[in-house]
Amino acid sequence: MNDEKEKFFTVTDEKGKATEYEILFTFDSDETKKSYIVFTDNTEDDAGSLNTYAATYNKDGNKLELKDIKTDKEWDLIENLLSQFEDKMGE
């Protein structure tokens, strides 16, 4: 996902509201054999931190299929990588 236009994707909810998200990074895990995506809607929470989200994903052509992350182990992996990403962005 290196192409500039591929840095963004839109999700339409069940009420028809479309939200655009920016991809922060993607990675593959040898341990879980899954691909992960970390993304944001570029809004901030009450503490002023950027709202970030994560999911597993499959890319089929131009279609991006997101799935929920199910285990604490997966969340720990993502939180660790997100922390590293934030450290690099702060430099």
N, C-alpha and C positions, 0 to 999 in steps of 0.2 A: 504494500500500500504506500508507494512512494510518490505517486502522481498527486499533484496539488488538489485536483478535484476529488480525489479519493480520500482526502483528509476530512471530509464531511459526509454525513449521511442523515437522512430524514426518517423519522419514525412517526407513523400516524396511529393514534390510539383508537380505541373502540368508539369514541365519540366523534371521530373525524378530525381531531386536533393534531396538526403536524408540528413536530419539534425537530429542529436541526441540531445535530451533535457534531462536535469536533473530535476526531480521533487523536488521542495523546500518544499512545503507542500500542503495538500489538506484539505478542510473543507466543512461541510454541513451547510447551513443557514436555521434555522427554519423560519425566516422571508420570504425568497424568495422561500423556498422549493426546492432549487437547490444545487447541489454539485459543488464546485469550485476547480480548480487546478492552482497553481502558479509554474512556471517553468522557466528555463534558458537554454541558449545554451552555457553558460560559456564564453561569449565574453563581452567586455567592450565597453561602449559608449565613445564619445569624451572626456567626463569629467572624465573617469576612473571608472565609476560606472558599476556594473554588469547589463547586459541587462536582464530584467525579463519580463515575459509575464503571462497573466492570461486568463482563459476561464472557461466556465461551462463544465462539462463532465458527460458522462455516460459510465460505464464500462460494457461491455457485453462479459463475458468470458475473453479472452486475448485481445480483441479489445477495444481500448480507442477511444471514439467518442467525439471530442471537438467541442464546439459551441461558437460563439462570445458572449461577454457580451454586453448587450444592453442598460442599464440605468446608469445614473450618480450615482444613489443610490448604485448600485452594485459596481461600481468602487470605491466609497468612502469606502465601507465596505472592499474591497480588499486592498486598499491603507493603511487603518488603520491597518489591520492585517499584511501587509508586513512591515510596520514601526515597529511593535512590534517584528516581526521575526528578522529584522535587528538589533534591540536593543539587543535581546537575543544572536545573533551571535557575536556581538561586545563585549560581556562580557567575 
